[in-house]
Amino acid sequence: MDKTINQKAWFLVLPVFLVVAFSAVLPLMTVVNYSMQDTFGNNQFFWNGVGWFKELLDPSTDLGGRFLASLGRNLFFSLVILAIEVPLGIVVALSMPRQGWTVAACLVILALPLLIPWNVVGTIWQIFGRPDIGLLGYTLNAMGIEYNYVSNDIDAWVTVIVMDVWHWTSLVALLCYAGLKSIPEAYYQAAQIDGASRWAVFKAIQLPKMNRVLLIAVLLRFMDSFMIYTEPFVVTGGGPGNSTTFVSIELVKIALGQFDLGKAAALSLVYNLIILIVCWVFYTVMTNAGVERKAQAEEEPAAERKPAGALQPAPAPALKPKEGVA
């Protein structure tokens, strides 16, 4: 039979392409245009080529020094966040019940921090950590612990990190819980028959089933933490000094505070490129690691893959010939 080719279906996709063009492609081209030019006001632009990019990547310049310093703070913050939230989310997911009315209650409680807008989260922790009227700040100072996130760099960092952990650990826990719910009950029954320990069950059954959701969780949390802006800006404003000034806050200062559109456009493009590269590295490394583990498991002999203590089938009883039968 001859297959009828109908190209009219492309008209159904055309609105999507138009929306993407106006919401993503055109703004991106505008930023690229600004990154190649300089302006002295009155909407007059002058060609600058790659001058802003050279200055941005040169540590000896003011723009390059500010960018590299804020980039280092961003990377450190993202690594700390991932090191805390991913293990903590796994522990919370493993501690949640599997059935009953408590499942719905736990899911609702975990989802509550995710429903709060980012600027409200910053306002909550700004008031919560104040040493004069905030519950956290007043309690710590009453206990003899000097705490003031406005004047102390370490206190500001601890406040921003704890705030992000409180806000986003629920996302990791919910994703891990979804991966755990997809594991058939027969796996746990087989592990119980084999006498597997809690750690063995987690390592051989639960963790492999959570690989995909953990990949999604790590990518989402890295992108969100690396692009963080609202919460630290509301709480500390990038201070004290520049201790919590991340790349996003530095970008806003250059674009809106100094109105250097060319520098801000070049910084935003490099910032976006770094996020794409790091996310691609994360995805490639974690995906290849999962493929290698699967290939290694398939190459092992069946006898080596059998868990220790597995029940062996009983040998069939030997048949004895009856008397008088040849």
C-alpha positions in Angstrom: 0.0 0.0 0.0 1.2 3.5 -0.8 1.6 5.7 2.2 0.0 9.1 1.9 2.4 11.9 3.0 0.6 14.9 4.5 2.7 17.9 5.4 -0.3 19.8 6.8 0.5 18.6 10.3 3.4 21.1 10.4 0.9 23.9 10.6 -0.1 22.6 14.1 3.5 23.0 15.3 3.9 26.5 13.7 2.4 28.3 16.7 4.9 26.7 19.0 7.8 27.8 16.8 6.4 31.4 16.8 6.1 31.5 20.6 9.6 30.1 21.0 11.0 32.6 18.5 9.4 35.6 20.4 10.2 34.3 23.9 13.7 32.8 23.4 15.4 33.4 20.1 14.7 37.1 19.6 15.8 38.0 23.2 18.9 35.9 22.8 19.8 37.7 19.6 19.3 41.0 21.3 21.7 40.0 24.1 24.3 38.9 21.5 23.9 42.2 19.8 24.4 44.2 23.0 27.5 42.1 23.9 29.2 43.3 20.8 28.6 47.0 21.3 29.1 49.8 23.8 26.8 52.7 24.6 27.3 56.2 26.1 23.6 56.9 26.6 21.0 58.4 24.4 20.5 55.0 22.8 23.7 55.4 20.8 25.7 52.2 20.3 29.3 51.7 19.1 30.8 48.5 17.8 33.2 46.9 20.4 33.5 43.3 18.9 34.7 40.7 21.5 36.2 43.4 23.7 33.8 42.7 26.6 34.5 39.0 26.5 38.3 39.6 26.6 37.8 41.9 29.6 35.4 39.4 31.2 37.9 36.5 31.1 40.9 38.6 32.2 41.4 38.4 36.0 43.5 41.6 36.0 40.5 43.8 35.0 37.8 44.9 37.3 35.1 43.1 35.3 37.1 39.9 35.1 38.0 39.9 38.8 34.4 40.5 39.9 33.2 37.8 37.5 35.7 35.1 38.6 35.2 35.9 42.2 31.4 35.6 42.0 31.8 32.4 39.8 33.9 30.8 42.5 31.2 31.6 45.1 28.6 30.1 42.8 30.5 26.9 42.3 31.2 26.5 46.0 27.6 27.1 46.9 26.3 24.6 44.4 28.8 21.9 45.5 27.8 22.4 49.2 24.1 22.4 48.3 24.4 19.1 46.3 26.5 17.5 49.0 23.8 18.2 51.6 20.5 18.0 49.8 21.0 14.8 47.7 22.0 12.5 50.6 19.4 14.2 52.9 16.7 13.8 50.3 17.6 10.1 49.9 17.4 9.6 53.7 14.0 11.4 53.9 12.6 9.3 51.0 13.8 6.0 52.6 12.2 7.1 55.9 8.8 7.8 54.4 6.0 5.2 54.7 5.0 3.1 51.8 1.3 2.7 52.4 -1.5 4.1 54.5 -2.9 7.6 55.2 0.5 8.7 56.4 1.8 8.7 52.8 -0.5 11.5 51.8 0.3 13.5 55.0 4.1 13.2 54.3 3.7 14.2 50.7 1.7 17.3 51.6 4.2 18.3 54.3 7.1 17.9 51.9 5.4 19.8 49.2 4.7 22.9 51.4 8.1 24.5 51.1 8.0 24.1 47.3 4.8 26.1 47.1 6.3 29.2 48.7 7.5 31.8 46.2 11.3 32.6 46.2 10.9 36.2 47.3 8.7 35.1 50.2 11.2 32.5 51.3 13.9 35.2 51.4 11.6 37.5 53.4 10.8 34.7 55.9 14.5 33.9 56.5 15.4 37.6 56.6 13.0 38.1 59.5 13.7 34.7 61.0 17.4 35.3 61.3 17.4 38.9 62.6 19.1 39.0 66.0 16.6 41.5 67.4 13.2 40.2 66.4 13.9 37.0 64.6 13.3 33.7 66.4 16.5 32.1 65.1 18.8 35.1 65.7 17.4 36.0 69.1 17.5 32.4 70.3 21.2 31.8 69.2 22.3 35.1 70.8 20.4 34.3 74.0 22.3 30.9 74.1 25.6 32.8 73.9 26.3 32.2 70.2 27.0 35.4 68.4 25.0 35.4 65.2 24.4 38.2 62.8 24.2 37.5 59.1 24.3 41.2 58.3 27.8 41.8 59.6 29.4 38.3 59.7 30.4 36.5 56.5 30.2 33.0 57.9 26.8 33.7 59.4 25.5 35.0 56.1 26.8 31.9 54.2 25.2 29.5 56.8 21.9 31.4 56.6 21.8 31.2 52.8 22.8 27.5 52.7 20.3 26.5 55.5 17.6 28.5 53.7 18.2 26.7 50.4 18.3 23.3 52.1 15.0 24.0 53.8 13.4 25.1 50.6 14.6 22.5 48.1 15.4 19.3 49.9 11.8 18.3 49.5 12.2 18.2 45.7 15.0 15.7 46.0 13.0 13.6 48.5 9.9 13.5 46.3 11.9 12.5 43.3 13.7 9.7 45.2 10.4 8.6 46.7 8.9 8.3 43.2 11.8 6.1 42.2 11.4 3.9 45.3 7.7 3.4 44.7 8.5 2.0 41.2 10.4 -1.0 42.8 8.3 -4.2 42.8 7.6 -5.8 46.1 9.0 -9.1 44.9 12.5 -7.6 45.0 12.2 -6.9 48.7 10.7 -10.3 49.3 13.6 -12.0 47.5 16.1 -9.9 49.5 14.4 -10.9 52.8 14.6 -14.6 51.8 18.3 -14.3 51.0 18.9 -12.6 54.4 20.2 -9.3 52.8 21.1 -6.5 55.1 19.6 -3.0 55.0 22.7 -1.7 53.3 22.7 -4.5 50.8 19.1 -3.8 49.9 19.9 -0.1 49.4 23.0 -0.8 47.3 21.7 -3.6 45.1 18.0 -2.7 44.8 17.0 0.8 45.8 20.0 2.8 44.6 20.0 1.4 41.0 16.3 2.1 40.7 16.9 5.7 41.8 19.7 6.4 39.3 17.4 8.2 36.8 15.6 10.3 39.3 18.8 11.1 41.0 20.2 12.3 37.7 17.2 14.6 37.3 17.5 15.8 40.9 21.2 16.6 40.6 20.6 18.5 37.3 17.7 20.4 38.6 19.3 21.3 41.9 22.6 22.3 40.2 20.8 24.6 37.7 18.7 26.2 40.4 21.5 26.7 42.9 23.9 28.0 40.2 21.3 30.5 39.0 20.1 31.5 42.5 19.3 35.2 42.9 16.1 36.1 44.7 16.7 34.4 48.1 20.2 35.6 48.8 19.4 39.1 47.4 16.4 39.5 49.7 18.3 38.1 52.8 21.8 39.6 52.5 21.7 41.8 49.3 25.0 40.1 48.3 26.7 41.1 51.5 28.2 41.6 53.9 30.6 43.2 51.5 30.6 40.9 48.5 30.7 37.6 50.5 27.4 36.3 49.1 27.4 38.1 45.8 26.8 35.4 43.2 27.1 35.8 39.4 23.4 36.5 39.1 23.6 39.3 41.7 26.7 40.7 40.0 24.9 40.6 36.7 22.0 42.7 38.0 24.4 45.2 39.6 26.2 45.7 36.3 23.1 45.8 34.2 20.8 47.9 36.4 23.1 49.5 38.9 25.8 50.7 36.5 23.7 50.4 33.3 26.6 48.8 31.4 24.5 46.8 28.9 27.5 45.5 26.9 29.3 44.1 29.9 26.1 42.6 31.3 25.2 41.0 28.0 28.6 39.4 27.7 28.5 38.2 31.3 25.0 36.7 30.8 26.1 34.8 27.7 29.2 33.3 29.4 27.1 32.6 32.4 24.5 30.7 30.3 27.3 28.8 28.5 28.9 27.7 31.7 25.5 26.3 33.0 25.0 24.4 29.7 28.5 22.9 29.7 28.4 21.8 33.4 24.9 20.3 33.0 26.1 18.4 29.9 29.1 17.1 31.8 26.9 16.0 34.7 24.5 14.2 32.4 27.2 12.5 30.3 29.2 11.3 33.3 26.2 9.9 35.2 24.6 8.3 32.2 27.8 6.6 31.1 28.4 5.4 34.7 25.0 3.7 34.6 25.6 2.1 31.2 29.0 0.8 32.4 27.5 -0.7 35.5 24.8 -2.4 33.5 27.3 -3.8 31.0 29.5 -5.1 33.7 26.6 -6.8 35.4 25.6 -8.5 32.2 29.1 -9.8 31.6 29.4 -11.4 35.0 28.6 -15.2 35.2 25.2 -16.1 36.6 26.8 -17.9 39.5 28.8 -14.7 40.5 25.7 -12.5 40.3 23.7 -14.8 42.6 23.6 -13.1 46.0 25.2 -14.9 48.9 22.9 -17.0 51.0 20.5 -17.6 48.1 18.4 -20.7 48.5 19.5 -23.6 46.3 16.9 -25.9 44.8 16.7 -29.3 46.5 18.0 -32.2 44.4 15.4 -34.5 42.9 15.2 -37.8 44.7 16.7 -40.7 42.9 14.1 -43.3 41.6 14.6 -46.9 42.8 13.5 -49.7 40.6 10.7 -51.8 42.0 11.4 -55.4 43.0 10.8 -57.8 40.2 11.2 -55.3 37.5 14.2 -55.7 35.2 
